[in-house]
């Protein structure tokens, strides 16, 4: 029980620190780097103490990924017009484009592409990944990104929804509408 309480406190600490960062419009490399280092250290601390609450650790990992994503968006980094084209579609409430559109798969693909293209993104991802691979070389991080991209490309990954996905979303939306009395 004490372990669960400790990891919740670590998670709260991360949320508090990240909230201050996300409230500003401009996100600098140093701010993001600093926050990722704190989060990574918190995760390492939790793992060293063998805390068993993986949900909170996964949440902190998600926060790191989202910080890097926000940093990339702030710097207008795009891959095949993602995410800006899709943000417009979300704003226009096009079918299938809602708050759930930006999935883990889309985010990871975007960040993997940018890891190969942008030194600053590579550095941020490296700091975030050091928790998993403390002795990982830059070459291995690049290789991991290349393999992930290759696998996604083999699946014909696309940032835009394909027609069957849009139709499925539209059917789902229509099925949920309440009937008028």
C-alpha positions in Angstrom: 0.0 0.0 0.0 2.9 2.4 0.8 4.4 1.7 -2.6 1.1 2.7 -4.4 0.9 5.9 -2.3 4.5 6.8 -3.2 4.0 6.3 -7.0 0.8 8.4 -6.8 2.8 11.2 -5.1 5.5 10.9 -7.8 2.8 11.1 -10.5 1.2 14.2 -8.8 4.6 15.9 -8.7 5.1 15.3 -12.4 1.6 16.6 -13.2 2.3 19.7 -11.2 5.6 20.4 -12.9 4.2 19.7 -16.4 1.1 21.8 -15.8 3.3 24.9 -15.3 5.2 24.1 -18.5 2.1 23.5 -20.6 0.5 26.7 -19.6 3.0 28.8 -21.6 2.6 29.2 -25.3 6.3 28.8 -26.2 7.9 25.6 -25.1 11.7 25.7 -25.2 14.0 22.8 -25.7 15.6 23.4 -22.2 12.2 23.4 -20.5 11.1 20.2 -22.1 14.5 18.5 -21.5 14.4 19.5 -17.8 10.9 18.1 -17.4 11.7 14.9 -19.1 14.8 14.4 -17.0 12.6 14.9 -13.8 10.0 12.4 -15.1 12.6 9.9 -16.1 14.2 10.2 -12.7 10.9 9.6 -11.0 10.2 6.5 -13.1 13.7 5.2 -12.3 13.2 5.9 -8.6 9.8 4.0 -8.7 11.4 1.1 -10.5 14.4 0.9 -8.1 12.0 0.7 -5.2 10.1 -2.1 -7.1 6.8 -0.1 -7.0 4.2 -2.2 -8.7 1.8 0.4 -9.9 2.4 0.3 -13.7 -0.5 2.5 -14.5 1.2 5.5 -12.9 4.5 4.7 -14.6 2.8 4.4 -18.0 1.1 7.7 -17.3 4.4 9.4 -16.7 5.8 7.8 -19.9 2.8 9.2 -21.7 3.5 12.7 -20.3 7.0 12.6 -21.6 5.8 11.6 -25.1 3.2 14.4 -25.0 5.7 16.9 -23.9 7.9 16.1 -26.9 4.9 16.1 -29.2 3.9 19.6 -27.9 7.4 20.8 -28.3 7.4 19.6 -32.0 4.0 21.3 -32.6 5.2 24.5 -31.0 8.2 24.5 -33.4 5.9 23.8 -36.4 7.5 20.5 -37.1 5.4 18.5 -39.5 5.5 15.2 -41.3 3.4 14.9 -44.4 1.4 17.9 -43.1 0.7 16.1 -39.8 -0.5 17.3 -37.3 -1.6 20.7 -38.6 -3.8 19.5 -41.4 -5.5 17.1 -39.0 -5.9 19.8 -36.3 -7.8 21.8 -38.9 -10.0 18.8 -39.6 -10.6 18.4 -35.9 -11.5 22.0 -35.6 -13.9 21.6 -38.5 -15.4 18.6 -36.8 -14.9 16.4 -39.8 -16.1 12.8 -39.3 -13.5 10.7 -37.5 -11.4 13.7 -36.5 -12.1 14.4 -32.8 -10.2 14.5 -29.6 -9.4 10.8 -29.9 -7.8 11.1 -33.4 -4.2 11.7 -32.1 -3.5 8.2 -31.1 -0.4 6.6 -29.7 0.4 5.1 -33.1 0.2 8.4 -34.9 2.2 10.2 -32.3 4.9 7.6 -32.2 5.2 7.5 -36.0 5.4 11.3 -36.1 8.1 11.4 -33.4 10.0 8.5 -35.0 10.1 10.5 -38.3 11.3 13.6 -36.5 13.8 11.7 -34.5 15.6 10.9 -37.8 15.2 14.5 -39.1 15.7 16.9 -36.1 18.6 16.8 -33.7 16.6 18.4 -30.9 13.8 15.8 -31.2 16.4 13.1 -31.2 18.0 14.5 -28.0 14.6 14.7 -26.2 13.7 11.1 -27.3 17.1 9.9 -26.2 16.6 11.3 -22.7 13.2 9.7 -22.5 14.5 6.4 -23.7 17.5 6.3 -21.4 15.3 4.9 -18.7 14.7 1.8 -20.9 18.1 1.6 -22.5 20.7 3.3 -20.3 23.7 2.3 -22.5 21.9 2.7 -25.8 24.0 4.3 -28.5 22.7 7.0 -30.8 22.9 4.5 -33.7 20.6 2.1 -31.9 18.0 4.9 -31.3 18.1 5.8 -34.9 17.8 2.2 -35.9 14.8 1.7 -33.6 13.1 4.7 -35.2 13.9 3.4 -38.7 12.6 0.0 -38.0 9.4 1.4 -36.4 8.8 3.6 -39.5 9.5 0.7 -41.8 7.0 -1.5 -40.1 4.4 1.2 -40.1 5.0 1.9 -43.8 4.7 -1.8 -44.6 1.2 -1.6 -43.0 0.5 1.4 -45.3 0.3 3.7 -42.4 -1.3 7.1 -43.2 -2.0 10.1 -40.9 -5.3 10.7 -42.6 -8.3 8.4 -42.0 -9.3 6.2 -44.9 -12.9 6.1 -46.2 -13.9 3.0 -44.3 -12.7 4.5 -41.0 -14.6 7.7 -41.7 -17.8 5.7 -42.6 -17.4 3.6 -39.4 -17.1 6.7 -37.3 -20.1 8.3 -39.0 -22.2 5.1 -38.4 -21.1 5.1 -34.8 -21.9 8.8 -34.4 -25.4 8.3 -36.0 -26.1 5.2 -33.8 -25.5 7.2 -30.7 -27.8 10.1 -31.5 -30.8 10.3 -29.2 -34.2 10.1 -30.9 -36.5 13.0 -30.7 -39.7 12.5 -28.7 
